[in-house]
Amino acid sequence: MLVRFNYLRSSFRKFCNVIPVQEDTLLYFNDTGRRSALLFSLLGIAQIPVWTSMFVLAKAAKDEVVPESKQRGLIGFVARRSLLVQYIIVYSFPIIGIIFCGAAFAKCLRSVKRITLLKGGKMLNIDTYAAFNTQRTLKVNVENVSAKFPRYTVPNCVFTIKGKPFSFIVDSAGVFTDTHVFDKVLGTRKHWHI
């Protein structure tokens, strides 16, 4: 009896999540994120020379023998430390740079530009920003999209896609063209069994 109930419940959920549409329907668009995507891209690229120069300075300070009278600033700070601490200081700069650069580019990839429900109501086209104002399009099944925070509970709608490592952000400053369909497709939380 329990197996039959679970089957009926899952069938009902699948039936409720499919919205029959006769043509592609635009659910959401936001063109104001172009500037922030470009800004975060430039910020990510700017991290490379900054942290590389810090690495070069720290490596030069580690290798250079400086008299105690001239040990000031970064060179003096590195020169007064033990060898292990010197290596940690020197090689932490490129790691920090890579983390900042990756975080800036990940912010661009998470911001949603446009969401379109394709004909038939089973597939979504999700357009996100990529580095330097380029666009990335994801074509996903409606059943693989689950809301972390629906549109009406927080300022920004946050949703996940099954199989993707991070969540996507729908900015509330954008235009929701069909709120009823958007809430039915992206506003429901689905529980996946992996």
Secondary structure, DSSP 8 states (H G I E B T S, - for coil): -HHHHHHHHHHHHHHHH----SS-EEEEE--TTHHHHHHHHHHHHHHHHHHHHHHHHHHHHHHS---GGG--HHHHHHHTS-HHHHHHHHHHHHHHHHHHHHHHHHHHHHBEEEEEE-TTSSEEEEEEE-GGG-EEEEEEEGGGEEEEE-TTTSSSEEEEETT-SS-EEE-TTSEES-HHHHHHHHSS------
